[in-house]
C-alpha cells in the first residue's frame, strides 16, 4: 500500500472534573481541556467568580496574547499517526519538551509487508512516482531475502523470537526512509502549538508540513479555542501551509 496522506486518530483527550468548593462562573461553550486550562489560570489569581465576565474563548485568547502558556500545559492530547514515513518521524521526535512517543519497532515487526509513503514532491508526477515505486519494491525484496538468509545463519539461536529480531534488525538497514510507520504521540497543548508553528510553515520539509496542516485542521475541531489563531492558507508553492497569530505562547 502506498500512503498519499497521513491518517490521524485521537486516542485520548482531557476529562475535567470541577471541584465543588472552587466553582468557576463559566461563560460560553468549551471543551474539557479548555476549561481545565481556564481553571488553572484562574486559580493563580483566585478569580473563579469571573469578575471581567469573560467567556472561556475570551479568557484563553488573552492567555495566548499574554503568552501565559504554562496553563496550556495541563491539557494533553494523545494521537495515533499512521501513513507517515520513518523520515518524518526522525524529524518529529526532535520535539522533546512536553512530548511522549511510542513507535512501531522494525526489530520486532515484519517489514516484508510494510507500506510506503509517497513523498509529496512526486505526487502527480507519473514518471517520477514509477521510478520511486520500483525502488521501494526492490528494497522490500532485498529485505525479505536478507531476513531469510539471516534466519538460516542464526539457526544456532534456540529462541526463535530472538533469532527473528537478530535477522530483522540487520535486514532493516536496506529499508528506505519512505517506509511507513505508526507512532503514538502525546503532548500538551503548549508543546503541540510550538511544534505546529515550526512545522506548518513554508520552510518546513513537505511531508511534515503536510502532517502539521492536517493536525491543525484536526485540532481546530477537537479543541477550537486552543487553536483558534492558526490559519491554513495556500502558499506560494501552491501547497497548504499554516501560521499562527501568537508566537511561542
C-alpha positions in Angstrom: 0.0 0.0 0.0 1.2 3.5 -0.8 0.0 6.3 1.5 -0.6 9.7 -0.1 -1.6 11.5 3.1 -1.4 10.8 6.8 -4.1 9.0 8.9 -4.8 10.6 12.3 -6.8 9.2 15.2 -7.4 10.9 18.6 -6.8 8.3 21.3 -7.2 10.4 24.4 -8.3 13.9 25.4 -8.6 15.7 28.8 -11.5 15.0 31.1 -12.1 17.9 33.5 -13.8 17.4 36.9 -14.5 20.7 38.6 -14.1 20.7 42.4 -17.3 21.5 44.2 -15.5 24.0 46.6 -14.0 26.1 43.8 -16.7 26.5 41.1 -15.9 28.8 38.2 -18.5 31.2 36.7 -18.3 29.7 33.2 -19.5 31.7 30.2 -19.8 30.1 26.7 -19.1 26.6 25.4 -15.7 24.9 25.7 -14.1 21.5 25.7 -12.9 19.9 28.9 -9.3 20.6 28.0 -10.1 24.3 27.5 -11.9 24.5 30.8 -9.1 22.8 32.6 -6.7 25.5 31.3 -9.0 28.3 32.3 -9.5 26.7 35.8 -5.7 26.5 36.2 -5.2 30.1 35.1 -8.0 31.4 37.3 -6.5 29.6 40.3 -3.4 31.7 40.1 -5.5 34.8 40.9 -8.4 33.1 42.6 -10.7 34.7 40.0 -13.3 31.9 39.9 -16.1 34.4 40.1 -15.1 35.8 36.6 -15.2 39.5 37.5 -14.5 40.5 33.9 -17.3 38.4 32.6 -15.1 36.7 30.0 -16.1 33.6 28.1 -13.7 30.7 28.0 -12.9 31.8 24.4 -12.1 35.3 25.5 -10.2 34.2 28.6 -7.9 31.8 26.6 -7.5 34.4 23.8 -6.0 36.7 26.4 -3.8 33.9 27.8 -2.4 33.4 24.3 -2.0 37.2 23.8 -0.1 37.5 27.2 2.0 34.3 26.4 0.9 32.8 29.7 1.3 29.4 28.0 2.1 27.4 31.1 -1.6 26.9 31.8 -2.0 25.2 28.4 0.4 22.5 29.6 -2.3 21.0 31.8 -4.2 19.8 28.7 -2.8 16.7 27.0 -3.9 15.1 23.7 -2.8 11.6 22.5 -2.9 10.8 18.8 -2.1 7.8 16.7 -0.3 8.8 13.5 -0.3 6.4 10.6 0.7 6.8 7.0 3.8 8.8 7.9 7.4 7.9 6.9 10.4 7.0 9.0 11.9 10.1 7.6 9.1 12.2 9.0 9.3 10.6 12.5 13.1 11.3 12.6 12.2 15.0 12.5 9.1 14.7 14.7 10.9 13.1 17.7 13.2 16.0 17.9 10.4 17.8 19.6 11.1 16.6 23.2 9.7 19.0 25.8 6.1 18.1 26.6 6.1 15.2 24.2 6.0 11.4 24.6 6.3 8.8 21.8 5.8 5.1 21.2 6.7 3.9 17.7 6.5 0.7 15.7 9.7 -1.3 16.1 11.4 -2.5 13.0 13.3 -5.1 15.1 10.1 -6.9 16.1 7.7 -6.2 13.3 7.9 -8.0 10.0 8.5 -5.3 7.3 8.1 -7.7 4.4 4.6 -6.4 4.2 5.4 -2.8 5.0 3.7 0.1 3.3 5.4 3.2 1.9 4.6 6.9 1.9 4.8 8.7 -1.4 6.9 11.9 -1.0 4.7 15.0 -1.6 7.2 16.3 -4.2 6.5 13.5 -6.6 2.7 13.1 -6.2 1.1 13.5 -9.5 4.3 13.0 -11.4 3.7 9.6 -13.0 7.3 9.0 -14.3 8.9 10.0 -11.0 6.4 8.0 -9.0 7.0 5.0 -11.2 10.8 5.2 -10.6 10.3 5.7 -6.9 7.9 2.7 -6.6 10.3 0.5 -8.4 13.0 1.3 -5.8 10.6 0.7 -2.9 9.7 -2.7 -4.2 13.3 -3.7 -4.9 14.3 -2.6 -1.4 11.5 -4.7 0.1 12.5 -7.8 -1.9 16.1 -7.4 -0.7 14.8 -7.1 2.9 12.9 -10.3 2.6 15.9 -12.1 1.1 18.2 -10.9 3.8 15.8 -11.9 6.6 15.6 -15.5 5.2 19.3 -15.8 4.8 20.0 -14.4 8.3 17.4 -16.7 9.9 19.4 -19.6 8.4 22.7 -18.1 9.5 21.4 -17.7 13.1 19.9 -21.2 13.2 22.0 -21.9 16.2 19.9 -19.4 18.3 17.3 -21.6 20.0 14.9 -18.8 20.9 13.1 -18.2 17.6 11.7 -14.8 18.6 15.3 -13.6 19.4 16.5 -15.1 16.1 13.9 -13.2 14.1 14.8 -10.0 16.0 18.5 -10.5 15.1 17.6 -11.0 11.5 15.3 -8.1 11.2 17.5 -5.6 12.9 20.2 -6.3 10.3 17.9 -6.5 7.3 16.1 -3.3 8.1 19.1 -1.4 7.0 18.1 -1.6 3.4 14.6 -0.2 4.0 14.1 3.3 2.6 13.2 6.5 4.6 9.8 6.3 2.9 8.9 3.2 4.8 5.5 3.8 6.5 5.5 3.7 10.3 3.0 4.2 13.1 3.5 6.3 16.2 1.5 7.2 19.3 2.2 10.8 20.3 1.1 12.5 23.5 1.8 16.2 24.1 0.3 19.1 26.0 -1.3 22.0 24.1 1.6 24.3 24.5 4.0 21.7 23.1 1.6 20.9 20.2 1.3 24.6 19.4 5.1 25.1 19.3 5.6 22.1 17.0 2.8 23.1 14.7 4.1 26.7 14.4 7.5 25.4 13.4 6.4 22.5 11.1 3.4 24.1 9.3 5.4 27.0 7.8 6.5 27.3 4.2 10.1 26.4 5.1 9.3 23.1 6.6 10.0 19.7 4.9 7.0 18.9 2.8 5.8 15.7 4.4 5.9 17.0 8.0 4.4 20.3 6.8 1.5 18.2 5.3 1.1 16.4 8.7 1.2 19.7 10.6 -1.5 21.2 8.5 -3.6 18.1 8.9 -3.1 18.2 12.7 -4.1 21.9 12.8 -7.3 21.1 11.0 -8.0 18.2 13.4 -7.3 20.4 16.5 -9.4 23.3 15.2 -12.3 20.8 15.5 -11.1 18.9 18.6 -10.1 22.0 20.7 -11.2 25.1 18.7 -10.4 27.7 21.3 -6.8 26.4 21.9 -6.0 26.6 18.2 -8.3 29.4 17.0 -5.4 31.6 15.9 -3.9 29.1 13.5 -4.8 29.9 9.8 -4.3 27.5 7.0 -3.6 29.1 3.6 -2.2 28.2 0.2 1.4 29.1 0.0 3.5 30.3 -3.0 4.3 26.7 -3.9 0.5 26.0 -4.2 0.6 23.7 -1.2 -1.1 24.3 2.1 0.8 25.9 5.0 -0.3 27.5 8.2 0.6 30.4 10.5 -0.5 31.5 14.0 -1.2 34.9 15.4 0.7 34.3 18.6 4.4 33.3 18.5 5.7 30.9 21.2 2.8 31.1 23.6 
